[in-house]
Amino acid sequence: MTARQFVHFNNAGAGLMPQAVTDAMTECVRREAAHGSYETELHYDKILQEGVYQRLATLLGAPARDIALFDSATRAWCSVAGRLRLGATDRVWVTPFEYAGNLISLFELRDRTGCRIEVVPLRPDGELDLDWMSANISDDVALVSVTHVPSGCGIVNPVAEIGRILAPYRCVYALDACQSVGQLRVDVAEIGCQLLTGAGRKFLRGPRGTGFAYVAPELRASLTSDFHDLHVARVSSPTGYTVEDDSARALELAERTTAAVLGLHAALGHHESAPVAEQQPVAEALRATLAELPGVELIAPGSTQSGITAFRHRTLSAQDIFHGLGTRGINVWQIRGDHTPLYLTERGVDQAVRASVHYYNTVDEVAVVGRALRDLIGS
Ligand SMILES: Cc1ncc(COP(=O)(O)O)c(C=O)c1O
């Protein structure tokens, strides 16, 4: 065990916020109460208008003007994908690892535009079939949506190789990096995507209610604009308005939680000095421990795994394991198959347990979890 009185293996839900984050947020809320919220916003103007965008841009290898902030990763994804100008002859590719929230938005887009949604097949080993992608890509594919690391299992998809396959074609390459940013290196130029979305609260250890997107300029220019808020547009005549900012911020709403944005800024600063990918030995120890437990089935398709591991037990329900570990001071999460429906539900997984580790977790904690599971399983 660490100095912490519990084991936190739910980083794919939300990472633990470091002190710098809670300090930044607490200070902001105190200042709002003492001096006024608008006045506090002015006080932090430089961070809120520039600093947080610059830190995200540095993290993602993107220009700051291509970054937009949202209150969740789903809002970030839908605010862009939902505005694509698609028609009835367009095809959209998703992978079996697509997040259900994105799929709902795509189904709405399909119903509105008549576009067709196709699912990229997997190879027998669970890897995305890149040969199929190379053989079938053409210019009637308008959007390819890939999840870097899914919500419901730990596979790391080969996003840069996919980018190279797609590069000569017209399609928008959208990457859901919600579960990878903060635990894996993510660079939009190396990957070659035009859209990348993520959340602050997971492996970046930021607060809840923060999400972000990288939106390439050519993609922004091609979107339908259904709305602009007053931080980027103004009513310039009795009958019309002018958009005064064509950066990605044009996709945002003006109103947001100042403390959350400051918390995200602090988390990004903390992340810049934090180790990346050091969770691998702990994740491997966890998978090895789980694999040895009688009746446990790992849900781990593909060859490269991240800090996320999903599993279920032959007789104990996911709920039993979740509660049983919870009462022993161990945070894991009970996941639903229909949140990653094209993979988990399709394979008959309705519920599973997800254990997700970060660089601050240790192999000693894995041993604690292993003992607790043995105790629960009765082996
Ligand atoms: C892969 C993936 N994409 C998107 C999301 C949605 O994130 P949010 O809840 O911030 O909208 C999640 C949430 O867990 C996720 O795991």
The ligand as an SDF file (V2000), in Angstrom:
LIG
                    3D

 16 16  0  0  0  0  0  0  0  0999 V2000
  -13.0010    6.0170  -25.0160 C   0  0  0  0  0  0  0  0  0  0  0  0
  -13.9050    7.0550  -24.4300 C   0  0  0  0  0  0  0  0  0  0  0  0
  -14.3770    8.0270  -25.2080 N   0  0  0  0  0  0  0  0  0  0  0  0
  -15.1710    8.9910  -24.7420 C   0  0  0  0  0  0  0  0  0  0  0  0
  -15.5440    9.0220  -23.4200 C   0  0  0  0  0  0  0  0  0  0  0  0
  -16.4830   10.0880  -22.9420 C   0  0  0  0  0  0  0  0  0  0  0  0
  -15.8850   10.9750  -22.0540 O   0  0  0  0  0  0  0  0  0  0  0  0
  -16.8000   12.0110  -21.2700 P   0  0  0  0  0  0  0  0  0  0  0  0
  -17.4900   11.2270  -20.2010 O   0  0  0  0  0  0  0  0  0  0  0  0
  -15.8460   13.0510  -20.7660 O   0  0  0  0  0  0  0  0  0  0  0  0
  -17.7760   12.5730  -22.2470 O   0  0  0  0  0  0  0  0  0  0  0  0
  -15.0820    8.0230  -22.5520 C   0  0  0  0  0  0  0  0  0  0  0  0
  -15.4870    8.0310  -21.1360 C   0  0  0  0  0  0  0  0  0  0  0  0
  -15.1930    7.1840  -20.3520 O   0  0  0  0  0  0  0  0  0  0  0  0
  -14.2450    7.0140  -23.0670 C   0  0  0  0  0  0  0  0  0  0  0  0
  -13.7720    6.0330  -22.2870 O   0  0  0  0  0  0  0  0  0  0  0  0
  1  2  1  0
  2  3  1  0
  2 15  2  0
  3  4  2  0
  4  5  1  0
  5  6  1  0
  5 12  2  0
  6  7  1  0
  7  8  1  0
  8  9  2  0
  8 10  1  0
  8 11  1  0
 12 13  1  0
 12 15  1  0
 13 14  2  0
 15 16  1  0
M  END
$$$$
